[in-house]
Amino acid sequence: MAQQDVKPTRSELIQLKKKIKLSESGHKLLKMKRDGLILEFFKILNEARNVRTELDAAFAKSTEQINLASAVNGMVAVRSTAFTAKESPEIQLSGHNIMGVVVPKISSTGVRKSLVERGYGIIGTNSYIDETADAYEDLVEKIITAAELETTMKRLLDEIEKTKRRVNALEFKVIPELNATMKFIRFALEEMERENTFRLKRVKARMRD
């Protein structure tokens, strides 16, 4: 707010005081929101780190299992078995609210299957195929969980940055400028009052003469 554009009136001073009070209240609420979001972010970050470790382990295990199954049964047999799957997993995407931020909630059905549901049957396959299927089902579940957590973290981080910019704008620009303008108006009003008092004294002095 440029001071030269402000009318130094008492009504303007009253409005300015209201703006300062509102800005300070907004600043306080935004700081609370920012701090709350940061706490939520770090809570999810710890969970995401654990899931990422589990995901890496699941990927290593599934790779090991498919290599072992391929060595025993042959890659062609493993691929043929994979193509017998009757149904693909289904992903359901919804959202929930964390301090005003809508984050994803990912659920799934049909990832874990029984031997019958897998479609390849028991005859003509062995435990290496079963263990490979188990490992990849576990891997898919870990991928879904990691996707939910990491997307949530990204959205929270974006909101934290946005909130932090608003807090800084209020703290270092808006509120100081409003306070400076209020001081300017008060000074101008005091000067006008002193000038009016001086003029009144001169008028009274002339009247006495």
ZIJO-V42271 format. One record per backbone hydrogen bond with DSSP energy under -1.0 kcal/mol. NH is the residue of the N-H (numbers start at 0). CO is the residue of the C=O. If there is no record, write none. Layout:
nh->NH co->CO
nh->NH co->CO
//
This chain:
nh->4 co->1
nh->5 co->2
nh->8 co->6
nh->12 co->8
nh->13 co->9
nh->14 co->10
nh->15 co->11
nh->16 co->12
nh->17 co->13
nh->18 co->14
nh->19 co->15
nh->20 co->16
nh->21 co->17
nh->22 co->18
nh->23 co->19
nh->24 co->20
nh->25 co->21
nh->26 co->22
nh->27 co->23
nh->28 co->24
nh->29 co->25
nh->30 co->26
nh->31 co->27
nh->32 co->28
nh->33 co->29
nh->34 co->30
nh->35 co->31
nh->36 co->32
nh->37 co->33
nh->38 co->34
nh->39 co->35
nh->40 co->36
nh->41 co->37
nh->42 co->38
nh->43 co->39
nh->44 co->40
nh->45 co->41
nh->46 co->42
nh->47 co->43
nh->48 co->44
nh->49 co->45
nh->50 co->46
nh->51 co->47
nh->52 co->48
nh->53 co->49
nh->54 co->50
nh->55 co->51
nh->56 co->52
nh->57 co->53
nh->58 co->54
nh->59 co->55
nh->60 co->56
nh->61 co->57
nh->62 co->58
nh->63 co->59
nh->64 co->60
nh->65 co->61
nh->66 co->62
nh->67 co->63
nh->68 co->64
nh->69 co->65
nh->70 co->66
nh->71 co->67
nh->72 co->68
nh->73 co->69
nh->77 co->73
nh->78 co->74
nh->79 co->75
nh->80 co->76
nh->81 co->77
nh->82 co->78
nh->83 co->80
nh->84 co->81
nh->89 co->108
nh->91 co->106
nh->93 co->104
nh->95 co->102
nh->97 co->100
nh->100 co->97
nh->102 co->95
nh->104 co->93
nh->106 co->91
nh->108 co->89
nh->117 co->113
nh->124 co->121
nh->129 co->125
nh->130 co->126
nh->131 co->127
nh->132 co->128
nh->133 co->129
nh->134 co->130
nh->135 co->131
nh->136 co->132
nh->137 co->133
nh->138 co->134
nh->139 co->135
nh->140 co->136
nh->141 co->137
nh->142 co->138
nh->143 co->139
nh->144 co->140
nh->145 co->141
nh->146 co->142
nh->147 co->143
nh->148 co->144
nh->149 co->145
nh->150 co->146
nh->151 co->147
nh->152 co->148
nh->153 co->149
nh->154 co->150
nh->155 co->151
nh->156 co->152
nh->157 co->153
nh->158 co->154
nh->159 co->155
nh->160 co->156
nh->161 co->157
nh->162 co->158
nh->163 co->159
nh->164 co->160
nh->165 co->161
nh->166 co->162
nh->167 co->163
nh->168 co->164
nh->169 co->165
nh->170 co->166
nh->171 co->167
nh->172 co->168
nh->173 co->168
nh->174 co->169
nh->176 co->172
nh->177 co->173
nh->178 co->174
nh->179 co->175
nh->180 co->176
nh->181 co->177
nh->182 co->178
nh->183 co->179
nh->184 co->180
nh->185 co->181
nh->186 co->182
nh->187 co->183
nh->188 co->184
nh->189 co->185
nh->190 co->186
nh->191 co->187
nh->192 co->188
nh->193 co->189
nh->194 co->190
nh->195 co->191
nh->196 co->192
nh->197 co->193
nh->198 co->194
nh->199 co->195
nh->200 co->196
nh->201 co->197
nh->202 co->198
nh->203 co->199
nh->204 co->200
nh->205 co->201
nh->206 co->202
nh->207 co->203
nh->208 co->204
//
